[in-house]
Amino acid sequence: MDIRKAPPSERGSYRASYSHDDLTHAFNMCIEQGLPVERVAKKFGIPINTLKDRVRGKIDIDTVKSGPSPSFDIMQETLLCEHIKTMAEIGMGYSRQETINLASDYAIHLGIKKQGERLSLKWLYGFLGRWPELKVKKPQSLEIASARSATKTTIENYFKELNNILTKYHLTEKPSRIYNIDEKGLSTNHKPPKIVTGKAYKAQAVTAGKSQTVTLIGGGNASGQQIPPYFIFPGARMHASLLEGSTPGTYGTVSDSGWSNTDIFSHYIKYHLEPLLPTRDANNPILILYDGHKSHVSIGLIEWAKSNHIILFVLPPHCSHILQPMDVSCFGPFENAWNAACHHHIRVTGGYVVTKNDVCCIACKVYTATLTPVNIQSAFRRCGIHPFNANVISDIAIAPSLAFAKTTQTQLVQESQGTSVDYFEKRCAPIIDNVRPAKIRKTLSKVVAEPEFYHLGSKPEGMWVKPRAKTV
């Protein structure tokens, strides 16, 4: 039996024979030189009706796709795109439905749509296709305390103080004497990793259901050497069985909640960490960076550290997500590997869930595999500690703090002005009043914008900034 072949296309090959530049050049020849449309179309390989519709003004010369024109023109979409990016960068981004609602209200404000008419999901995907710099992403959670606290001033003061310490004690070239320690909570009710499954049904994964939390205190130095883990189990008595399967140097204790406290943290520093530190004296101290949780700060510990030539450097409050090496590059991979190891444990044991007696054995393997010298060195480098780099924290990382900055007076926009820029500023004025323009990037929305569409009024810190001069 012969296989039926698809009939040849009757449209011809002209669709792939000309570019947008060819169409623009042909259009200019017809308008400026008055040449016949048929002759110019034949010369450039352009369909006669395609060129004729543009010469007659039925279709804009910038239209490169068939079908109805977008609801907004290029400048209106530029402002919408910039507003969406600004709100996402400060941690106040829009979901898909919220973006549709925003654009629908914007269209009604401009008189493009009537009251009650809404844009569809199809419009959203068309909009995203026209603006490749936009993408639907799952955002990382950022606690509001962290968003408020990580300000530019705080970061600058931190690096100033850190530089003073590193310079005073000549630690810039001694990475083996710079340490970071941090705590990580391990839940026995793990989050299942992604699995390979069939398309026809919803995938499921068995978990513990009920959860216990075991705290792990870990860390390393800037040369890439890890500190053996220290576990804090929930309970009243410490049993040797809790540390079965541990790696050499691992120790632990218990607390009522499974979390650390002042006494446990002091014991960890004095009896677990201190024996692992290099020799030191008044001229060659050890620098230990850690967060300022209330359980980490005590007068007794500070006096002990001072007498033992150890500098305890407390990071700015609620800034661990960008300044603490363990949080930035180590405990993220550790958590992913922990969840995968717990998932594997349930499968190979025939359905036995992870208990606190299994935590040490599983966590020690994961700790050794993820806190590698490469990861630890990368963590100190990304935090600007070693090599020292006070400019390592990007403006995007501290952008959410701008939404909480206090201003003396909120400048709301008058209803009567009615421009596109005013619409977005009025809609989110309490937030974007404090947002300073970030460094200009070569994105599509910057390229197509014209100066007169940007806010150049009395508020120089406005969200709209003039792009580099460029025409399309």
C-alpha positions in Angstrom: 0.0 0.0 0.0 1.4 3.4 -1.0 1.7 6.0 1.6 -0.2 9.1 0.6 2.1 12.1 0.5 1.0 15.5 1.6 0.1 17.8 -1.4 2.5 20.5 -2.1 1.7 23.9 -0.7 -0.2 26.3 -3.0 1.0 29.4 -1.2 4.4 29.2 -2.8 7.8 29.9 -1.1 7.5 33.6 -0.7 6.8 33.4 3.1 10.4 32.5 3.8 12.0 34.6 1.0 11.8 38.1 2.6 12.6 39.6 6.0 11.1 42.5 8.0 13.9 44.7 6.7 12.9 43.9 3.1 9.3 44.8 3.9 10.4 48.1 5.4 12.6 49.0 2.5 9.9 48.1 0.0 7.4 50.2 1.9 9.8 53.2 1.9 10.3 52.9 -1.8 6.6 52.9 -2.5 5.9 55.9 -0.2 9.0 58.1 -0.8 9.7 57.3 -4.5 6.1 56.6 -5.6 7.0 53.3 -7.3 4.2 50.9 -8.2 3.4 48.4 -5.5 3.4 45.4 -7.9 6.9 46.1 -9.3 8.4 46.7 -5.8 6.7 43.6 -4.4 8.0 41.4 -7.2 11.6 42.8 -6.7 11.7 41.9 -3.0 9.6 38.7 -3.2 6.8 40.1 -1.1 3.1 39.2 -1.7 1.4 42.1 -3.4 -1.5 42.3 -0.9 1.0 42.3 2.0 2.7 45.3 0.7 -0.4 47.0 -0.6 -2.2 46.8 2.9 0.8 48.6 4.5 1.0 51.3 1.8 -2.7 52.0 2.1 -2.4 52.2 5.9 -4.7 49.2 6.7 -1.9 47.4 8.6 1.0 49.0 10.5 4.4 48.6 8.9 5.7 47.2 12.3 3.2 44.3 12.2 5.1 41.1 11.4 2.5 38.5 12.4 -0.9 37.7 10.9 -4.1 38.0 12.9 -5.6 40.8 14.9 -3.4 43.5 16.4 -2.5 43.4 20.1 -4.9 45.2 22.5 -2.1 47.6 23.5 0.4 49.4 21.3 4.2 49.0 21.8 4.6 51.8 24.3 1.7 50.8 26.4 3.0 47.2 26.6 6.5 48.6 27.4 5.2 50.3 30.5 3.2 47.3 31.5 6.3 45.1 31.1 8.4 47.4 33.2 5.9 47.6 35.9 5.6 43.8 36.2 9.4 43.4 36.4 9.7 46.1 39.0 7.1 44.6 41.3 8.6 41.1 40.9 12.1 42.4 41.8 10.9 43.9 45.1 9.1 40.7 46.0 5.6 41.9 45.2 5.1 40.2 41.8 1.9 39.3 40.1 0.5 35.9 39.4 -0.9 35.0 36.0 -4.5 35.9 37.0 -3.3 39.0 38.7 -1.4 40.0 35.6 -4.6 39.5 33.5 -6.6 41.6 36.0 -4.0 44.3 36.0 -3.9 44.5 32.2 -7.7 44.4 32.0 -8.0 47.4 34.4 -5.2 49.1 32.4 -7.2 48.6 29.1 -10.3 50.0 30.7 -8.3 53.0 32.1 -7.0 53.7 28.5 -10.5 53.3 27.0 -9.4 50.2 25.0 -11.9 48.0 26.8 -15.3 48.8 28.2 -16.2 48.4 31.8 -16.7 44.7 32.6 -14.7 43.4 29.6 -11.7 41.3 30.6 -8.6 40.0 28.8 -8.1 36.2 28.6 -5.4 33.7 29.3 -4.7 33.6 25.6 -3.8 37.3 25.7 -1.4 36.7 28.6 0.5 34.0 26.6 0.6 36.2 23.6 2.0 39.0 25.7 4.7 36.8 27.2 5.6 35.7 23.7 6.1 39.3 22.6 8.2 40.0 25.6 10.8 37.2 26.0 12.3 39.0 29.1 9.2 38.0 31.0 8.6 34.4 32.3 6.3 32.7 34.7 8.5 31.4 37.6 8.0 29.9 41.1 9.4 32.6 43.5 11.5 31.7 46.5 10.0 32.5 49.8 11.4 35.6 51.6 10.3 36.4 55.1 9.1 39.9 55.6 11.7 40.5 58.3 14.4 39.6 55.8 12.9 41.8 53.2 12.8 44.8 55.5 16.2 44.3 57.0 18.5 43.7 54.0 18.9 47.4 53.1 21.8 48.9 51.2 22.9 50.9 54.2 23.0 47.7 56.4 25.0 45.8 53.8 27.5 48.7 53.4 28.0 49.0 57.1 28.5 45.2 57.5 31.2 45.1 54.8 32.9 48.1 56.3 33.1 46.5 59.7 34.2 43.2 58.2 36.9 44.8 56.2 38.2 46.6 59.3 38.5 43.2 61.1 40.1 41.4 58.2 42.6 44.2 57.7 43.4 44.8 61.4 44.3 41.1 62.0 45.7 40.4 58.5 43.1 37.7 57.7 42.5 38.6 54.1 45.1 36.1 53.0 44.4 33.5 55.8 41.2 31.7 54.7 41.8 28.8 57.1 41.3 31.2 60.0 37.8 32.5 58.8 34.9 30.3 59.9 31.1 30.3 59.5 28.7 28.2 61.6 25.0 27.9 61.2 22.0 25.7 62.3 19.8 23.7 60.1 16.5 22.0 61.1 16.0 18.5 59.8 12.4 17.3 59.6 11.6 13.6 59.7 8.6 14.4 57.5 10.6 15.2 54.3 9.4 16.8 51.1 9.4 14.2 48.3 11.7 14.9 45.4 10.6 14.9 41.8 10.2 11.3 40.4 9.8 9.7 37.0 6.3 8.5 36.6 3.6 7.9 34.0 1.5 10.7 32.5 -1.9 9.1 33.0 -2.2 9.5 36.8 -1.2 11.7 39.6 2.1 10.8 41.2 2.3 10.1 45.0 5.1 9.6 47.5 4.9 8.1 51.0 6.1 10.4 53.8 6.1 10.2 57.6 3.1 12.4 58.2 4.0 13.3 61.7 7.2 15.3 62.1 10.1 15.6 64.6 12.8 18.2 64.2 16.4 17.5 64.8 18.8 20.5 64.6 22.2 20.2 63.0 25.0 22.7 63.7 27.5 22.7 60.8 30.0 25.0 59.2 33.4 25.3 57.6 36.2 27.8 56.9 37.0 29.8 53.8 39.7 27.3 52.7 37.0 24.7 52.2 37.4 22.6 55.3 34.1 21.4 56.9 33.4 21.1 60.6 32.0 17.7 61.7 28.2 18.0 62.4 26.7 18.4 65.8 23.2 17.2 66.4 20.5 18.3 68.9 17.8 15.7 69.3 14.4 16.2 70.9 14.1 14.4 74.2 15.3 14.3 77.8 18.1 11.8 77.7 21.0 11.3 75.2 21.3 7.7 74.0 24.3 6.3 72.1 21.9 4.8 69.6 21.0 8.3 68.3 24.6 8.6 66.9 24.8 5.2 65.2 26.3 5.4 61.8 27.8 8.8 62.4 31.0 10.0 60.7 34.2 10.6 62.8 34.1 13.7 64.9 30.3 13.8 65.1 28.7 14.6 68.5 25.3 15.5 69.8 23.0 16.3 72.7 19.3 16.6 73.5 16.8 19.4 74.3 13.1 19.4 75.0 12.3 20.9 71.6 15.2 19.6 69.4 16.3 23.2 68.9 19.4 24.9 70.2 19.6 27.2 73.2 22.2 29.4 74.9 23.7 26.6 76.9 23.9 24.1 74.0 25.4 26.7 71.7 28.0 27.7 74.2 28.9 24.0 74.8 29.2 23.5 71.0 31.6 26.4 70.7 33.8 25.5 73.7 33.9 21.7 73.4 33.1 20.8 69.8 34.4 23.6 67.7 37.3 25.0 69.7 39.5 21.8 69.6 39.2 21.8 65.8 40.5 25.4 65.4 44.1 26.3 64.5 46.5 27.6 67.2 46.0 31.2 67.9 47.4 34.1 69.9 46.6 37.9 70.3 48.2 38.7 66.9 46.7 35.7 65.0 43.1 35.2 66.2 40.3 33.2 64.6 37.3 34.9 63.1 33.9 33.1 63.4 30.9 34.6 61.6 27.3 33.5 62.6 23.8 35.0 62.8 22.7 36.9 65.9 19.9 34.6 67.1 19.3 35.1 70.8 20.6 31.7 71.7 24.0 32.6 70.1 24.7 35.7 72.2 25.7 35.6 75.8 28.1 37.6 78.0 29.9 34.4 79.2 30.5 33.2 75.7 31.8 36.6 74.6 34.3 36.8 77.5 35.4 33.2 76.9 36.0 33.9 73.2 38.0 37.0 74.0 40.3 35.2 76.4 40.8 32.4 73.8 41.7 34.9 70.9 38.4 34.1 69.0 36.5 37.0 67.3 32.8 36.4 67.3 31.4 38.4 64.4 27.6 38.6 64.4 26.0 39.1 61.0 23.3 41.8 60.6 19.8 40.6 61.7 17.7 38.8 59.2 20.4 39.0 56.4 21.5 35.4 56.5 19.9 34.6 53.2 22.5 36.9 51.4 25.4 37.2 53.9 25.8 33.8 55.6 27.9 31.3 53.5 26.2 28.2 54.9 22.8 29.5 53.9 23.9 30.9 50.5 25.6 27.8 49.0 25.7 24.9 51.4 22.4 24.2 53.2 20.3 24.5 50.0 22.0 21.5 48.3 22.1 19.8 51.7 18.3 20.1 52.1 17.6 18.7 48.6 19.9 15.8 49.2 18.3 15.2 52.6 14.8 15.0 51.1 16.1 12.6 48.4 17.9 10.4 51.0 14.7 10.2 53.2 12.7 9.2 50.2 15.3 6.5 49.3 15.3 5.3 53.0 11.5 4.7 53.0 11.7 2.8 49.7 14.6 0.5 50.6 13.3 -0.3 54.1 9.9 -1.4 52.8 7.9 1.5 54.1 9.6 2.3 57.4 9.6 6.1 57.9 12.5 8.1 59.1 12.7 8.6 62.9 15.1 10.5 65.0 17.1 7.3 65.4 17.8 7.3 61.7 18.6 11.0 61.3 22.3 11.0 62.3 23.2 8.1 59.9 21.4 9.7 56.9 22.4 13.3 57.6 26.1 12.5 58.1 26.2 10.9 54.6 24.4 13.9 53.1 26.5 16.4 55.0 29.8 14.8 53.8 28.5 14.7 50.2 27.2 18.3 50.0 29.5 20.3 52.1 32.4 19.7 49.9 35.5 22.0 49.7 34.3 23.4 46.4 30.9 24.3 47.8 32.2 25.8 50.9 34.8 27.9 49.1 32.1 29.0 46.7 29.9 30.0 49.6 32.5 32.3 51.1 33.2 33.8 47.7 29.5 34.5 46.9 29.2 36.3 50.3 32.2 38.5 49.6 34.1 37.2 52.6 37.1 35.6 50.9 38.2 37.0 48.6 36.8 40.1 50.1 34.4 41.9 47.8 32.1 44.6 49.2 30.2 44.8 46.0 29.2 41.2 45.7 25.6 41.7 46.8 23.5 42.8 43.8 20.9 45.5 43.8 18.3 42.8 42.9 19.1 41.0 46.2 18.2 44.0 48.3 15.4 45.4 46.1 12.6 44.0 48.4 13.8 46.4 51.2 12.9 49.4 49.0 9.2 48.5 49.3 9.4 49.1 53.1 11.5 52.2 53.1 9.8 55.1 54.9 9.2 58.3 53.0 8.3 61.7 54.4 5.5 62.2 51.9 3.8 59.8 49.4 3.4 61.5 46.1 0.2 60.3 44.6 -0.7 61.0 41.0 -3.6 63.2 40.0 -6.6 61.5 38.4 -6.8 64.2 35.7 -3.4 63.4 34.2 -4.6 60.0 32.9 -1.3 58.8 31.4 -0.1 55.2 31.4 2.8 55.9 33.7 0.5 57.6 36.2 -1.8 54.6 36.2 0.9 52.2 37.4 2.3 54.7 39.9 -1.1 55.4 41.3 -2.0 51.7 41.6 1.1 50.8 43.7 2.2 54.2 45.0 2.8 53.1 48.6 5.4 50.6 47.4 7.0 52.0 44.2 7.4 55.5 45.7 10.6 54.1 47.4 11.9 52.0 44.5 15.1 53.5 43.0 15.9 52.7 39.4 18.2 49.7 39.0 21.1 49.5 36.5 19.8 49.7 32.9 19.8 46.4 31.1 19.6 45.7 27.4 16.1 44.3 27.4 13.3 44.6 24.8 11.2 47.0 26.9 14.2 49.4 27.2 15.0 49.3 23.5 11.5 50.2 22.2 10.8 53.0 24.8 11.0 56.7 23.9 12.0 59.4 26.4 8.7 61.2 26.4 7.0 58.1 27.8 9.1 58.0 30.9 8.4 59.8 34.2 10.7 62.8 34.4 8.8 64.8 37.0 9.8 65.9 40.5 10.4 62.4 41.8 13.8 61.3 40.4 13.6 58.0 42.3 10.6 56.9 40.2 10.5 53.4 38.7 10.8 54.5 35.1 14.3 55.3 33.9 15.5 56.6 30.5 17.1 53.8 28.5 20.2 54.1 26.2 19.3 55.9 23.0 18.4 53.3 20.4 15.9 53.1 17.6 14.2 50.2 15.9 
